[in-house]
Amino acid sequence: MSGYCEFTDSARKEYEKHAGCMDGIFPSTISVESILAWRDVCMAEYQIEMDYFCIRIYDRIRKITYHYMPLGTYREESFQALIDRLYEENKTDVRKLIFMDVREEELPWYRKLSGYHVRISANEAYSDYIYRREELEQAFERPGERYNKRYFIRNYHPVIRQAEISDGLICRDIVTRAFCGWHSCFSCTSGCLKDTISKFLEASEPETMRGIIVNSDGTDIGYAAGIIQRDTFVFLFKKNCRGYRGLDEYLQTELLKELPEHVRIINYTEDMGIEGLRNYKRRLAPYDLKPRYQVTVERMG
């Protein structure tokens, strides 16, 4: 489509330049690594308009097109002009613009738009869980968690190594043993997890990615990985094989140890409305929910 290019790793410098103009904690979905990891189900394109970096997604599962929040220095006049241009570009395909994963601090710019109906909605299930690093570290030293970790170490003699690009096949195998035996691939609505972790490793920069793989008796049994964004670590992936008591707590603790000292915030991704996952994240440690909003913009008249 006119003006848009395929979003690949070659866009990283421009992405980082525009993202660097913005303050605060980004949604867990807004990074080069996460966008490229999910490209099989969410085809991404980008263009630079009015000095904003605009990412457009075609969701192959839901059959809809939407934009992520534009990246750049928000100003009222330029933002109005940006929306006008995006609307004109897309009006032959859609009669409204949808912006996903918009932060609360961006909402006033949409409310100030003239000539448009603006609808804002949020789903708590897709809010990010934000923890202070020290509180999360303390949580994994509670008696129950500490006992489980010690049990795991005593019985399974784990060996840890840092995850690398070449570990994609190993992580795929862990997903198969941990998840796919209890799940039918045709029921996936978010893409195959095996492919997602492989693509994440391929897309990640060594200086920002942190990941570990745990081995016991010659078998890789779990991994955890994410990316560093300024003073925040975005916890994106964790998978542990069944039957290893304490492996989950061990993965959490050991990955936190890999983070540089300047990282003080942990962004734990959404619970997707899964009750068990929500309960797990809520009892981990004190947290803040960082809402991610959907904004629908439709021209008046």
N, C-alpha and C positions, 0 to 999 in steps of 0.2 A: 504494500500500500504506500501511497505517495508520502515521501518524507521520512519513512521509518526504515530502520535497518535491523537485521537480526541481532538480538542481544547475545553476544558471545563474550568470552574473556577479554577480547580486544577492546571492549567498552569500559574496562575497569578504571582506567585513568580518568576518563571523563566523568564516570559515576562518582569516583572518590572526590574529584574536584568540586562537584556540585553538592554532594553530601556533606563535604567539609564546611559548607556555608551554614549548615543547620545545627542547632543545639539540641541537647536532650537525648533521651533513649529512643532509638529506632525500634519499630516493630520487628519481631523475630523473622518475619518474612522478607524484610527489606535489606538484602545484601546480595552482592554478586554471587556468593556461594550458594545461598538458598534458592535464588532464582534459577541458576543453572542446574542445581540438583533436581528440581522439579520440572525441567523443561519438556520431558516426555508428555506430561499431561497439561502443562501450562506454557504454551508457546509464547515467548517473550520477544517484543520488538522495542526499539527505543528511537527517539529523536530529540534534538535540542531545539527548543522553541523559546524565544524571548529570554534566553539564558537560563531556562529551566530544563532539567533533564527529565524527560517524560518516558515512562515505561508503560507499554500497553501489552496486555495479556489476553490471549485467547484460551479460555478454559475448555479443553476438549471433552471433559466429563460433563460439565453443566451446559456446554454449548453457548457460552456468553463471552462477550468481550468487555474488559474493564481496564482502567488505569490504576496504577499505584499512585500514591501522593506524589506530585511533582517535586523534584529535588532542586533546591536553589534558594536564593535570598528572596523571601516573600515581600512583595510590595503591592499595595492595593491597585494601583493603576496597571502595573504589568501583569498582575494575576488576572484581572478582568480581561485584559487583551489575550492572555494565554487561553483562558476558557473559551473566549469567542473563537479563536483559531481552531482549537481542538474540536469544538462543536461543528464548525464549518467542515472540517476534514472528515468527520464521522457521520454527518447527517444523512448521507445517502445509504449508510448501512444501519444506523440506529437513530432513534429519535431522542435519545437521552444519553448523557455521559454518566458512567458509574465509576466512582473512585473508591478503591478498597484500601483497608488498613491505614486510614487517615488518623493522625494523632490528634488529641484534644486541642493542642496548641495551634493546629492548622484550621480548626473549624471556623473561627471568626472570619477568615478570609473567604470562605464559601458563603457565609451569612451576609457578607457585604456585597455580593454579586448583584448587579442590577440586570433586569430583563430575564431572569430565570426563576423557576420554582426550584427550591432546594429542599431535599428531604434527607434527614440525618438519622441513622439507626445504628444500634450497637447490639452485639450478641455477647453476653458475658463469657460464653464458652470459648470465644476467640480472643479473649484478653490475655495478655502476657502476665506471667507471675514474676514479680520483681523482688529479689531478696538482697539483703546486705550480706556480703561474703562472710563476714565474721559470724553472723547469726546462723548462716547455713552450716558453716564449719562446726559451730558449737552444737547444732542440732544432731550432727552425726557422731557426737561424743556422748549422747544420752545413753543411759545404761543398756536399753534394748538394742539400739543400733550398734553400740560398741561390742556387746556380746555377740551379735550376729557376725560382725567383721572378724572378731577373734576366732569364732567357730569356723568361719570360712578359711582363714589363714591356717589354722591348726589342722584342718582336715583335707584341704585341697592344695596346699603349698603353691600359691599362685606366683607366676612370673609376669611382670609388666613390661611392655615395650611401647614406644611411641608409635602411633599410627602414621603411615605414609601412603603416598599415592598408590604404590604397588600393592597395598593391602586390600584393594577393592574386592578381589575375589574371595579373600578370607572373610571379610565382613559380610559378603553375600551369603557365604556358607553358614555363618553364625545366624543370620536372619532366617535362613531355611530351617535350621534346627530349633531356633527359639520361637518361631512364629508360624511359619508356613505349614507345619504339620497340624496346626489347629485352626487353619484358615484356608478358605478357597479363594484363589486369585481372582476369579470372576466377580467376587463380591467386593474387591478393592474399589474404592471411589477416589483414592488420592494417589494412584500410581503404585507400582511395585516397590516395596521398601528395599529390596535387594539392589535394584538399579539406582535408587535414590542415594544411598550411602556411597556407592561407587562413584557417581557423578559428583557428589560433594567433595570427596577426596581429590578427584581430578581437578576440580575448580578452585581448590583452596590454596592460598599463599602460605608458605611455611612460617612466615613471621606472625601471621594472625590466626592460623588454625592450631588448635590443641586437641589431640586425641590420643587415647590409649587403647591397647588391646590386652586382655588378660588371658593367660594360658595356664592350664593345669594338666600336669602329666602328659605334656606333648600335644594337648588339644586346645585350640582357641575357643573360649567359651563366652566371651563378652567383649563389648567395646562401648566407648562413650566418646563423643566429640562435639566440638562447637567452634565458634570464632570469637575473636576479640574485636570489639568496636569501642575505641577510646578506653574509658575506664570500666567498660561493661563486657562480660563474657556471656555470649548467647549460647545457651545449652540446647543444641539442636537434635542430637542423636544419642540414644542409649538403648542397647539391646543385650540381654543376658539370657543364656540358655537355662532351661528349667532344671530344677533338681539340685541347685547349688545354693544352699542357704547362706545368706550373707553376701552373695555376689553383688546384689544391687547396691547395698550400702558401701561395699568395697570400691565399686566403680566410681560412685559419687565422690568419695573421699579422695581417692587417688587422682582423679582428674582435677579436683580443686588444687591439689598440691602442685600441679603442672603450671598453674597460672602465674604470670609475673605479679610483682607486688603492687603495681599501680592499679590492677583490676580490683575494684571494690564492690561492684554490683554484679549480680547474677540474674540474667533474664532467662527464666524457664518458660518455654513456649506453652501455648494454649492447651487446654484439656479437651478441646473438640467436642465437648458435651458428653464425654465418657465418664460415667459416675465414679468408677474406681480410680481413674487417673486424676479426676478433680479432688477426690478425698485424699489421695496420696500427696498431691501438691499442697493442699491446704494444711495438712498436719506436719509438713516438713519443718517449717520455721515461720516466724512472722513474715508477712509478705504484703505487697501492694499490688492491686490489679491495675495493669496499664491497658485501658480500653483501646480497641482498634475499631474505628468507625467506618461504615459504608455511607458514602455521600452520593446521592442521585441528583443530577443537574439536568433540568428540562426547560427548554426555552418557553417563555410565556407567549400566548397568542397562536 
